[in-house]
Every structure is written in structure tokens, then in C-alpha cells.
Amino acid sequence: MSYPIPKSTIIKLSEQFNDTVFQSKPSNYWDKYLHSGTSLWLDTGDIVSAKKIWAEEFSALTTNNTLLNNEVQKGIYDNTIPVIAKHIKENKGEYNIQDIAFCLNAIHGLRLVKIFNCNVSVELHTDIAHNINQIAEVGASLHSICPKHFIIKVPFTSAGLIGARKLHDKGIPVNFTLDFSVRQNIFASVVAQAQYSNVFLGRLGAYLKNNKLGEGLYIGEKVTLETQHCLRSLINKNISKTKLIAASIRSPEQLQHLLGTDIFTIPSKVADEAIKAKLNIDGSHINEIPEPELFDENDVKKLRLKHLWQAQDHEKEIVLHLNEKLPNTAAELEEYAHNHGCHDLFPKLDKKEHQTLREDGKIPIHKKWNQKIINREIGIDSLLNIAGLYSFMHDQAQLDKRIQKYI
């Protein structure tokens, strides 16, 4: 494997924090979730807040570019950054920001593994989200630092699908992230053969609410539960083995609605609220699929909202073809999808449109995209995916800026 500095040095740097194993205890409350068939992960990289929630029933932590940036900005690695830079320069003759960020990501992940004795999802640098070879190479290197516990997070991009498949073929577990629909998840499950994929359900609700299309209720839950049924159908047909993660959870009530989903990754704030709310945790609800509440029911057809919770036949055929004949490049994958009726999943945007998504934040402004959605030029899932990646890029840039300050 190719490391910026020797693997042993990365491990030694993680051990300088003198972390001790957290003595977790069983929880009668969280145990009820396990009986519903749902595994519990905590969605945070914050060691202090995680300790307040962590119980024996939790089995993993998820981090991402935003969560890692939150930890780095606290200053806990300010003294470590120049040490890493010095080691890289001695090892390679020069250093760059991405190499240092790789080491920080690994060090923080190793600390989480040691403290909580669990699996940890670690996300790749956003600069390589569209580079197949780097996804495969850097992902493999990061995983090999802690192969028993690291899961590699890869974002939904055309390059990400191919890069993640290469990681899968090496036996490396992938958490395919930034998914917002059934169809994106079947691409992740079948084409990438990811071990885990996601529905970012809170952002779906935020899209409706922020854009005054509805109260934001139940759309995330519906998409998640429909996706769960779809992925289990693929497993039953021996097409994939992907488990679904309910991500971007915003309230304890969503936990209750989604009982029985394969995995919850729960933010610390929501986990704390759930304990205090004393919800009735009474078994699986995956067959109780709610309908989203909209201000105008015509929007289901006009905005093609069904594309969020239904995969069309031609999309399923595309996925099966790509699984059998994986393209060599992202461009080939996108061209095949476009030529077979899947225009709005891999949209062609100009520089100005990309700049709009970059500037407007992780929840796009609907009125700017309404006509393109109606014309099937872009889907709401694609909008949220691209905007989400730009949001991660913004936070990664803040992390990189902090690194630059100390080298």
C-alpha cells in the first residue's frame, strides 16, 4: 500500500493521545431497537458527545468530511499537523495538504476505534470524488491502516460507482453515501456492490419544507422504507448484499417510523432526544409506509417525486447491464445511462449551474430548478446529491485551510 508516511508512524501518532477504552454498558432502551432488527450506529466524530450516548448496543460510528472538520477546528490536532508534515517530507521529499488530511482522517478514525472498540466509517477527501483510480488506491490504503474496523465512505458519483466496485472486488467494505432515492441506492447496491448504502432522509424533508412544497413530513421515511424493500428484494435474488443505512435523521419520531430498517446512524443530539422522549419501541414498522404530506398533491406527478421512491424498469435494466459490464470510465457510465433514458440521474450542467449549487448550500433552491425537473433534465435526488457533495467540499476546504495554517 502507498502511504504518505509509514503505517506504523500513523498508528504511533494516534497513540500519543493516550486514549482509554470506554467502558460501555447495556441499555434497556437501545436494546429494544435491536429486537426490531435494526443495528445502531452513532453519526458523530465527537469523542466527548459520543461517550454520553454510547452503549453496548451501538456497533459503529460514522464520520464524514463535515464531522472531521468539526473536530479539527477545535484545535485538538494543531500540534499534530506539523509533525505529520515533517514525517511526510522526510518520507516523500515534499508534502501536500491532501496527504496530511489523509493522515488526520486515519488518526482520528484509529482513536474512535480504540475508544469505542467498534467499526468506523471514514470518508475520502472530496478532491478525489470524481477520480476512479484515486478512489480505489486511496480507499485501499486508508482501509489497510485498520482493516478490521475501517469502512470506506465513497460518495455517489459516476466515478464513485466504479471506484467503489474496485474496492469491493478487493474485499474492502464500502459505505456508499449521499444517496437520496431508491434508484440511486440500486446503483450503489448492484453496480458498486457496496456493503452499505444510504438514504439521507432528513435532507429530503428539508427540501420540501425549505422550498414550501410541504411540511417536510414523511417523504424521507417513505423513500427509506421503499428502498429497504427494494434492497432486500435484490438480496433475495442474489444480486447484491447491500444493507441500508437510514442517515440524516432529524428527530426521534423518525426512528420510530423506521424501526426495522437495517441500520440507523443517529446524530448524538437526536439520540439524546430519543432517550428523553421515551418513545414506544415496539418492533419493525417497515411495512407501514407513510405518504409524504404535500401542499399540492399534483407535485407528485409534476416534480416526478415518484422517482425518489420508485425505480423504473429501464433504470433496473441499466443497473443490471452495468453490473455485468462495468465501464472503464465515468464518462462511459454516464453515456450509457443517458443513451438508455436515464437523463436526470446523471445531469449535464454548465459551469453557472454548478456554481449555483455550490453557493446555495446543501438544500437547493427549488425555483431555480423547477423547469429542469419538469423537463426530466435533473431529478431532485440528483440535485441533493450534487449539492451535498459541494457542501462536503466546502467543509473539506475549511479543514485544509486549518492544515495550511500550521505547516
N, C-alpha and C positions, 0 to 999 in steps of 0.2 A: 504494500500500500504506500501511497505517496502522502506524506505529512509535511506541513510547514516546519515542524520540529519533531524530534523523535517522540513516538507514542509514550515512552517511559517518562519523558520530560513533562508532557501534558498531564499525565497522571500525577506526577510529583507536585506540580503546581496546584492541582486540585486538592491535594492532601495538606497543603500549607494552611488551610482554613480551619484545621483541627475540628472538623465536624464530627458529631457523635450520632450514633443510630438513634432515631426517635422511637421511643417505646410506645407503640400504638396499642390501643385497647379495643375490644369488640364493642359494637354499638347495636343495641336492640332496634334503634330507629333505622339505620342504614341496612341492617340485615334483612329487613322487610323488602327492600329493593331487590336484593339478590334472589329472594324467593319468587319474584315476578319474572325472573330470567334476565334481568338487566345487570351488567357489570358496571362498576363505578370507577370513574377516573376523575381527577381534580384538574381543573383548567387554570393553572397558575404556575409561575416560576418563582413566586414569592415564598421563600422558605418560612418566614415568620407566620404569614397568614395561613399557609398550608398546615403548619403544626396545630393551629387552632381547630382545624376541621378533621384532620387525618384520623382515620380509624382503620381497624383491621380489614374492613370490608372494601376499602379502596385498593386498587391494584396497579394504578398507573397515574402519571402526571403528564399533561400536555403543555408544551411551550410553543411559542412562535416568535416571529421577529419583533412583534409589539411587546410581548411579555418579557422577552430577553432584554429588549431596550429599556423597559421599565426598571429592571434590576441593575443594569449597567449605569443608568442615570443616577442611581442612588450613591454612586461613588465607591461601591464595595470592591470594584476591580481596578480602580485608578492606579494603585501601586503595582498591580499585576501586568498591566498593559505594557509598560516599558521593559519589563523583564521578558515578556513574550517576544517583543520586537528585537531585543538583544539576542535571544536564542535563535530567532529566525535568520537574523543577519549572519550569525556565526554558521548556521546550517546551510543557507542558500546564497549568501553573499549580499542579499538585499531583502527587504520586507515590503509587503503591501498591506493595505487595510483589510482586504478580504481574508488573507491568511491569519491576521490577528483576530478577526471576527470568528473565523473557524475555531481557533483555539479557545476563545472565550465561550463559545457555544458548547464546546466539548467539556470544558472545565465546569461550567455551571450544570450541565447535564450530569456529569460524574458526581457532583456534590448532591444533587437531588437523588440519584440512585443510592448513594451511600446512606444518606439520612433516612430515606423512606423505604429502602430496600424494595424498589418497585421498577417497573418499566417506565421509560421516559421517551416521549416523542420530541425529537429535536428537528428543527426546520432549517433547510438550506438557505444560504444567502440569496436574497432576491435578485441579485445581478445575474444569477445563472438559471433563472426560471425558464428561459427560452433557449437553453443550450443543452442539447441531449447528452453530449459526451461529458460535460461537467456535472450534470445531474448524476449520471451513472458513476463517474470517478470520485467526485467529492462525497456523494452519498455513501459509497462503499467505504471510503476512508473514514468518514465520521462514524459509521456503524461499527467498524472494526476496532475502534477505541474501546467500545463496551458492547461486544456482540451479544451478550446475554440479556441486555436490558435496553439498548437504544433502538428505537423505531424511527425511521427516517420519514419526515414530512415533505411531501412534494406537492406543489400547487397545481390545480387544474389548468394546464396549458397544453397545446398540441405537442410541444416538446416534452412536457412533463409526463404525458401518457406514455411516450416511447421510452424516456429515461427511467421512469418508474418500472416499466416492464423489464428493462435490462437489470434493474436492481432485484426485481422478483426472481428473474432467471438465475441470479447468483445466490438465491436463498435469503435475501435481505428483506425483512418486513418493512412495508411502506404504509404510511398513513396518508392517503390521498386527500388533499384538503382544498378548501374554497369551492365546494360543490353546493348547488342550490336547487337541484331538481332531480327527479327520477332519472332522466336521460343522462345527465352528467355523471350520475352515480353508476349507471350501467357501463358507460365508457370507462370509468375508473375500475369497475369490477371485472370487466371482460377484457378490455384492451390492455390496461395497465396490470391486471391481475393483482391489484392492491390487496393487502391483508385487511386494511381498514379504509373506509371512505366515510364521507360526512354529509350531513345536511346542516347548513348554517341557518337554523330555523329562526333565530331572533332577528336576523337581518331581513328575512322575508317579511316578517311582520312590520319591521321598521320602514320598509319600502312602501307598504300600503299606508301606514299611518303618517309618515313624514310627507307623503305626496297627496294626502287627503283622498285616498281611494277607498279607505275603510279604516276601522279602528285598529287594524293590525292583528285581530284575534283569529287564531286557529289556522291561518294559512301555513305557518311553519309546521304546526302539528300534522296537518293533512299531508303535506309533502313528505314529512319524515315517515309517517306510518305507511303511506303508499310505497315509498322507497324501500321500507323494511320488507314489505310483502314481495316486492319485485326481486330484491337481492336473495331472499330465501328461496324464491322460485328458481333462480339461477343456480343456487347451491343444490337444490333437489334434482336439477337437470345435469349436475356435474359439470357446469360451465365455468363456475368460479367458486371461491371460498371466502368471499369478502364479508366482513362484519360491518354493520352500520353504526356510526357514532352520531348521536344527537348532539350537535355543537351549537355554540352561540345561544345558549339557554339564558333567558332573561328573567324567569320567575319560577317560584316553587310550583305554581299551578301547572306549568308546562311539564314538570317532572311527573306530576300525577297523570296528566293526559297521555304521556308517552311511555308509561310503565310497560315493560316487555320488550322495548327496543333493545338491541344487542348491547349497546354501551351508552352511558351518559358521560360526557365530560363537563363537569359542573364548575362554574366560577366560584371562588371562595365566598363571595357576597351572597350568591344565590343559595349555596349550601348552608350558610349560616341562617338565612331567612327560612329555609325549608325546615331546619331543626326547630326553630321558634314557632313556625306555623302549625306544627303538629298535624300534618296532612294525613288523611286516611290512605295508607298504602295497602292496597287490597288485591294484589295480583295483576296479571297482564291486562292491558287495555288495547292491545294492538289491533283488535278487530272493531274497535269503537272509533271510527274515523270521522272527525267533525268536518263540517263545511265552513270555509272561511266567510267571515262577515264583511260584505262589501257595501259601499254606499249606493252603487249602481250594479245590479246583477248582470247587466249587459256587458260589463267589463270582462267577465269570464271569457266571452267569445271575442270581443273586440281586442283585448290585450293578450289574447291567447294564453290565459292563465293555466289552462289545462296542460300546456306544455311543461309546466312545473311539476305536475303530479301524474302525468301520463306519458309514456314513451310510445311514439308512433311506430308502426310496422317497419317503415323504411329506415328509421333510426336503429331499430333492433337488427335489421339486416346489415347495416353499415358496421355495427359493432362486431357482429359475428364474422364478417369478412376481414375486418382489421385484425381480429384475434388470430385468424388463420394465416394472414399475410401482413405482418407488421411492416409498415413503411420504414424506410431508412431515414427520412427527414420529416420535420414538422410540416413543411410546405406540401409534401406528398399526401400526408394525412388530411390536411385541410382541403386540398384539391379534391381528393376522393369524396370527402363529406359534402363539399359544395356540389360536385357533379351528381350526387345521389340525393339531392333535395334537402340537405341539412345546412341551409344558408345562415340561419340565425344563431346557431350554436358556436360557430367559429366566424364571427362577423368580420367584414373588411371595413376598417375605419381609417379615416385620414388623420393626419397629424393634429388638426384642430380638434377633432372629436376625442382623440386620445388625451389631449391637453385638458379638455373639458372634464373628462372622467378623473384625471389626475387632480384637478383643482377642487372638484365638488365633494370629495371625500368618499367614504365607503358606502354611503347610501346615495345613489344617483338621483338627480332631479328629473322626475318623470316627464315633465312637459317638454324637456329638451330632446326626448327620445320617443315620444308618443307615436309620431308618424312612422318612424323606422320600425317600431314594434308592430304596428298595424300592418305595415307592408312586408312583414316577415324578414326584415333585414337584420334584426337583432332580437334576442329574447331577453326577458327580464333576468333569467338565470345568468346569461352571458354578461349583461350589464353589471350585475352584482359581483360576478367573478372578476371581471377586469378592474372594477373599482376597488374591490377588496385587495387585489394584488398591488395596485398603486398605493393603497393605504399602508400595506406592509412595507412597500419600498420606501415610503416616507419615514416610517419608524426605523427601518434599517439604516437610512441615511443619517438619522439622528444618532444612532448607535455608532456609526462610522465616524461621525463628527466628533463624538466623545473620544474615540480611539485616537484620532488625529491630534487632539488637544494634549495627549500625554505621551506622544512619541517624538 
